[in-house]
Amino acid sequence: MKTYLNNFKLIIIYVYHEGIAFLCYTFYFLYLNKNFVDEVYDENGHVVDYTLKCPENFNFAYDVVDAIAAAEPDKRALLWCNPAGEERIFTYGDLKYYSDKTANMLREKGIKKGDMVMVILKRHYQFWFTILALHKLGAVIIPATFMLQKHDIVYRANAATIKAVVCTGDGDIAEQVDEALPECPSIETRIIVNGKRDGWDDFMTDMEKADSHLERVDTKYYEPMIVYFSSGTTGNPKMAMHAHTYALAHLTTAKYWHDVTADSVHLTI
């Protein structure tokens, strides 16, 4: 990570519910600004007011990521590295390609619009393939930490009627899912990343075999996109559901507070 820090124009630390964390380029915020917001300027050119514009069928994966991929397919979208020194750079064209394949893979496994899918992928780059794919299908992603235990998984699975789990093979979290399974009747599909396990489908193998062409699924801006579970400090965790407008809301933070630009790098932990 140190090799990148001197090149950062902007470094921001975010803490997401349940510990999902990624390092990504934020060019899409500028695309959001151009297409989904009206701004009012003063005589000095400073923004004094703005209004978000949200088409009825707004979907971040299609209308931002795929749109940028069509205009600038070689634009860097995601910079990934890990403690072992491995590095991957994904363009917007890459994200469209892999998210389309992932969406088709998930569809073949029965995932459809409205289905709840728990995703426990640490900082694996496959998280981005998965979250965009679920947006495209109109399914609802539930990000979760790898520190969950059996009882945590049972509670979440039954509270949200989770249909599938996409999980890292690192550590013992897949084992915790298996132990919880008899008490989670809604879970039909288990998919593993970076590992092999009986009863689990291999993410990369099945994704690579999937078709790369995906027809747009009709979704609406007010339909659910993501569910977070709270920490449960004073009781059982509560579900916080966000619609597809959630992605647009980040424009306020990214542009007007963090001041990201087309080539800024955003460190998200």
Salt bridges, closest charged atoms under 4 A:
GLU18 OE2 - ARG156 NH2 2.94
ASP38 OD1 - LYS53 NZ 3.36
GLU39 OE2 - LYS255 NZ 2.57
ASP42 OD2 - HIS46 ND1 3.82
ASP63 OD1 - ARG216 NH1 2.84
ASP66 OD2 - LYS96 NZ 3.74
ASP66 OD1 - LYS136 NZ 3.02
ASP100 OD2 - LYS96 NZ 2.79
ASP100 OD1 - LYS136 NZ 2.57
ASP115 OD1 - LYS112 NZ 3.55
ASP115 OD2 - LYS163 NZ 3.16
ASP152 OD1 - HIS151 NE2 3.10
ASP170 OD2 - HIS124 NE2 3.67
ASP178 OD1 - ARG190 NH1 2.58
ASP178 OD2 - ARG197 NE 2.52
GLU183 OE2 - LYS150 NZ 3.10
ASP201 OD2 - LYS109 NZ 3.03
ASP202 OD1 - LYS196 NZ 3.49
ASP206 OD2 - LYS109 NZ 2.72
ASP206 OD1 - LYS209 NZ 3.72
GLU215 OE2 - HIS213 NE2 2.87
ASP218 OD2 - LYS220 NZ 3.44
GLU223 OE1 - LYS113 NZ 3.17
ASP263 OD1 - LYS75 NZ 2.86
